[in-house]
Amino acid sequence: MPNRNEIPGLTAVRGIAAWWIVVYHFREELLPAGATAAVVGPIAHGYLAVDLFFELSGFILAYNYLASFERVTLPSATTFLRRRLARIYPLHAFMLLAFLANPVALVFFSTVGISGDRYGPAYFLLSAALLQNWGFTRELAWNVPAWSISTEWFAYLLFPALAFLAIRFLGGRTRIVAATAALLAALAGGGWLAGGLGADIPGFGLPRCFLEFSAGICLFRFWSARAVGSAEGNIAALAAAGLLAAYAVLPIPDFAIVPLAFLCLIYALAGARSLLARLALLRVFEVLGLVSYSTYMAHYFVKDWVKFLLVRDGIPGFIPGLAYLAATLAASFLLYRLVEVPGRRAFRALATGKLPVRDLVAGVDLR
């Protein structure tokens, strides 16, 4: 199952989305008092970047692997799942172990101590098995953002069957549009019952991921049906901008409009000829996209320690914010180079019975 080359625009938006979440989780410390609604609004909705990730994941996996599942076999499915587990698990496991330092610090160095269920052993074990957001708990704990990795793993397990169904039944653009509309309608219904896309993550997070991941697969089928010209890509970009602007100024619930806006955005970025895709080719966006998984998995650990060490009386308010951003950026590159990529190689090597030590310690090209 060979991987295709990455689509630069989609790599770039991955980095932007990761940093949207980074800022969202430290917004109270980063935003100055009296910040305008134009600044507060977008940052306060950073939780929606996860929805972009879910749709993007479905699209990219379909781009790389859909053709491999015209006929689902056990070897093809296990190879795919092994590759996906190698992609997400080494860094996830590393960060989960790193979080063990948090309860230790709270016990020995904090006057508050451990409170609530943030560091319960049951959630830790579920996280180690990537099951923490499959409906077994009613809270988020340890490495909080990793709930989405748990739901993504659920989507990966179903991907071979979803790919087969997409190939078999979504042969024309009319059917694809109908299937996508049905998925978005189901998502809207679930979002309405949950109280919003970001509400009740332990209960709604799994169907939220599955429906948006599936919509991403449908989008790939639509996109790959014919070459996307610059005009079509620019129209999609304008549609995305219009939908997001409507969400910003009108009392429209997020589940009713944002997932569709993100599908339009992905469509525009996937077409290399669109103006938006060309703007995304800036080197800085590409590099941030390459390390975005490390950014996402590390930032909450950085947040906990910056708040533990620096958020206190006598320290100017801007110091914790700057420290958080700088440490998250540094952790992104260090973890990508020292944990994420070598861990991925080691996991794949172990799965095949080969451990090429020389390759594991070789430098990682960030291009």
Secondary structure as GFF3:
##gff-version 3
##sequence-region A 1 367
A	DSSP	alpha_helix	8	24	.	.	.	ID=ss1
A	DSSP	alpha_helix	27	30	.	.	.	ID=ss2
A	DSSP	alpha_helix	37	44	.	.	.	ID=ss3
A	DSSP	three_ten_helix	46	48	.	.	.	ID=ss4
A	DSSP	alpha_helix	49	65	.	.	.	ID=ss5
A	DSSP	three_ten_helix	66	69	.	.	.	ID=ss6
A	DSSP	alpha_helix	74	98	.	.	.	ID=ss7
A	DSSP	alpha_helix	101	109	.	.	.	ID=ss8
A	DSSP	alpha_helix	121	128	.	.	.	ID=ss9
A	DSSP	three_ten_helix	144	146	.	.	.	ID=ss10
A	DSSP	alpha_helix	147	169	.	.	.	ID=ss11
A	DSSP	alpha_helix	173	194	.	.	.	ID=ss12
A	DSSP	alpha_helix	201	224	.	.	.	ID=ss13
A	DSSP	alpha_helix	230	249	.	.	.	ID=ss14
A	DSSP	alpha_helix	254	270	.	.	.	ID=ss15
A	DSSP	alpha_helix	275	279	.	.	.	ID=ss16
A	DSSP	alpha_helix	283	290	.	.	.	ID=ss17
A	DSSP	alpha_helix	292	310	.	.	.	ID=ss18
A	DSSP	alpha_helix	318	335	.	.	.	ID=ss19
A	DSSP	pi_helix	336	340	.	.	.	ID=ss20
A	DSSP	alpha_helix	341	352	.	.	.	ID=ss21
A	DSSP	alpha_helix	357	360	.	.	.	ID=ss22
###
